[in-house]
Amino acid sequence: PVTLQILDAQGRVLRSYSSATPLPKPDPRLPIPAYWLRPAQHLSARAGLHRFLWDLHLQPVAGIPPHYPIAAVPHNTAPAPTSPFALPDMYTVKLTVDGKSYKQPLLLREDPRVKTPMAGLDAQFNLSLIAYHDLQQIQAAIERAQTVLHAHPNNHDVAELLGAQPGFSEGPQAMHENLISLRGTLWSMLRTLQGADVAPTQPQYAAVNHLQDLTTKLITRARTLGVE
């Protein structure tokens, strides 16, 4: 297999592609016209010259069903990202073929139209990372809970935690009190934070802190129910 990795200045892998990764299968329940979709990229292992595009995002959160924006471009509509944009900085592209690795520097420049100071972009990225990491935790807990529920379909506690059973919670916090709904809220928060190249607001800080508390609460409850 051929692998292509994007590394930051500290050598951490931000994005990874492999020729061994199969192309996603068409969704039989796709709620939009199929001609909207951007064709999936595949890293080729064939000899020769190839072009491959990095969308400038960190590694997506695997397992989240794709959500497509209504502002469609025929044959070129990508699903909404589940990870933050990388910051303007120096990166390294690492290509590994047949056990040998080749590296090249990659400079990611800031859009010249953006006037936000770098400190503001750093703050936006760091707050987005909190929502991103919480989203990863919640998605992993969802997959574990689904496995438990598949093996024990009458486990009502796990069903309520997952959000697969109505009536788990009532009141102002009902929309946040299960794993599936919290996943949606975290994803929405991440898209809001990443919607423009601006420093985060105080209400956004407060919202992310609140969602982080909810993530900790639900992960802790999942562990008490044996969802590991």
KAQUIKA-V624686 format. One record per pair of residues at least 4 apart in sequence whose ideal C-beta (glycine too) atoms are under 7 Angstrom apart, sorted by the first residue. I is the first residue (numbers start at 1). J is the second residue. D is the distance in whole Angstrom. If there is no record, write none. Layout:
I_J_D + I_J_D
//
This chain:
1_18_5 + 1_19_5 + 1_20_4 + 1_45_6 + 2_19_4 + 2_43_6 + 2_45_5 + 2_96_7 + 2_97_5 + 3_16_7 + 3_17_7 + 3_18_5 + 3_96_5 + 4_17_4 + 4_43_6 + 4_52_6 + 4_95_6 + 5_13_5 + 5_15_7 + 5_16_5 + 5_94_4 + 6_14_5 + 6_15_4 + 6_54_6 + 6_91_6 + 6_93_6 + 7_11_5 + 7_12_6 + 7_13_6 + 7_14_7 + 7_91_6 + 7_92_4 + 7_94_6 + 8_12_5 + 8_14_6 + 8_89_7 + 8_91_6 + 9_89_6 + 9_90_6 + 14_58_5 + 14_59_7 + 14_86_6 + 15_54_6 + 15_58_6 + 15_59_5 + 16_59_6 + 17_43_5 + 18_43_6 + 19_43_5 + 19_44_6 + 19_45_4 + 23_40_5 + 23_42_5 + 24_40_6 + 30_34_6 + 32_36_5 + 32_68_6 + 35_74_6 + 35_75_6 + 36_68_7 + 36_72_4 + 36_74_7 + 36_77_4 + 37_77_6 + 38_75_7 + 38_76_5 + 38_77_6 + 38_78_5 + 41_52_7 + 41_53_7 + 43_52_6 + 44_50_5 + 56_85_5 + 56_86_5 + 56_108_7 + 57_81_5 + 57_83_5 + 57_84_7 + 57_85_6 + 57_86_7 + 58_83_4 + 58_84_6 + 58_86_7 + 59_83_6 + 60_81_7 + 60_82_5 + 60_83_5 + 61_82_4 + 61_83_7 + 61_135_5 + 61_136_5 + 61_139_5 + 63_139_5 + 63_143_6 + 64_82_5 + 64_139_6 + 66_79_4 + 67_79_6 + 67_80_5 + 68_77_6 + 68_79_6 + 69_77_7 + 69_80_6 + 72_77_5 + 73_77_5 + 80_191_6 + 82_135_7 + 82_187_6 + 83_132_6 + 84_125_6 + 84_128_4 + 84_129_7 + 84_132_6 + 84_190_7 + 84_194_6 + 85_194_6 + 86_108_6 + 87_121_6 + 87_122_7 + 87_125_5 + 88_108_5 + 88_109_6 + 88_110_4 + 89_108_6 + 90_105_6 + 90_107_6 + 91_106_5 + 91_108_6 + 92_103_5 + 92_105_6 + 92_106_7 + 93_103_7 + 93_104_5 + 93_106_5 + 94_101_6 + 94_103_5 + 95_101_7 + 95_102_5 + 96_101_5 + 110_114_6 + 111_197_7 + 114_197_4 + 116_120_4 + 116_121_6 + 116_197_5 + 116_198_5 + 116_199_6 + 118_122_6 + 119_123_6 + 120_124_6 + 120_198_7 + 120_199_3 + 121_125_6 + 121_197_6 + 122_126_6 + 123_127_6 + 123_199_5 + 123_200_6 + 124_128_6 + 124_193_6 + 124_198_7 + 124_199_6 + 124_200_5 + 125_129_6 + 127_193_6 + 127_200_5 + 127_204_7 + 127_205_7 + 127_208_6 + 128_132_6 + 128_190_6 + 128_193_5 + 128_194_6 + 129_133_6 + 130_134_6 + 130_208_5 + 130_212_6 + 131_135_6 + 131_186_5 + 131_189_5 + 131_190_4 + 131_193_6 + 131_208_6 + 131_211_7 + 132_136_7 + 132_190_6 + 133_137_7 + 134_138_6 + 134_186_5 + 134_211_6 + 134_212_6 + 134_215_4 + 135_139_6 + 135_183_7 + 135_186_4 + 135_187_6 + 135_190_6 + 136_140_6 + 137_141_6 + 137_215_6 + 137_219_6 + 138_142_6 + 138_179_6 + 138_182_6 + 138_183_5 + 138_186_6 + 138_215_6 + 139_143_7 + 139_183_6 + 140_144_7 + 141_145_6 + 141_179_6 + 141_218_7 + 141_219_6 + 141_222_5 + 141_227_6 + 142_146_6 + 142_162_7 + 142_179_5 + 142_180_6 + 142_183_6 + 143_147_7 + 144_148_7 + 144_227_5 + 144_228_6 + 145_149_6 + 145_158_5 + 145_161_6 + 145_162_4 + 145_179_6 + 145_222_7 + 145_227_5 + 146_150_6 + 146_162_7 + 147_151_7 + 148_152_6 + 148_155_6 + 148_158_5 + 148_226_7 + 148_227_6 + 149_153_6 + 149_155_6 + 149_158_5 + 149_159_6 + 149_162_6 + 149_164_7 + 155_159_6 + 156_160_6 + 156_165_6 + 157_161_6 + 157_225_5 + 158_162_6 + 158_225_6 + 158_227_6 + 159_164_5 + 159_165_4 + 160_165_5 + 160_168_4 + 160_178_7 + 161_178_6 + 161_179_6 + 161_218_7 + 161_221_6 + 161_222_6 + 161_225_6 + 162_178_6 + 162_179_5 + 162_180_6 + 163_168_7 + 163_178_3 + 163_179_6 + 163_180_4 + 163_181_6 + 168_177_6 + 168_178_5 + 169_173_7 + 169_174_5 + 169_177_4 + 170_174_6 + 173_177_5 + 175_181_5 + 175_185_7 + 176_181_6 + 176_182_5 + 176_185_6 + 176_214_5 + 178_182_7 + 179_183_6 + 179_218_6 + 180_184_7 + 181_185_6 + 182_186_6 + 182_214_6 + 182_215_7 + 182_218_6 + 183_187_6 + 184_188_6 + 185_189_6 + 185_211_6 + 186_190_6 + 186_211_6 + 187_191_7 + 188_192_6 + 189_193_6 + 189_207_6 + 189_208_6 + 189_211_6 + 190_194_6 + 191_195_6 + 193_200_6 + 193_204_6 + 200_204_4 + 200_205_6 + 202_206_6 + 203_207_6 + 204_208_6 + 205_209_6 + 206_210_6 + 207_211_6 + 208_212_6 + 209_213_7 + 210_214_7 + 211_215_6 + 212_216_7 + 213_217_6 + 214_218_6 + 215_219_6 + 216_220_6 + 217_221_6 + 218_222_6 + 219_223_7 + 220_224_7 + 221_225_6 + 222_227_4 + 223_227_7 + 223_228_6
//
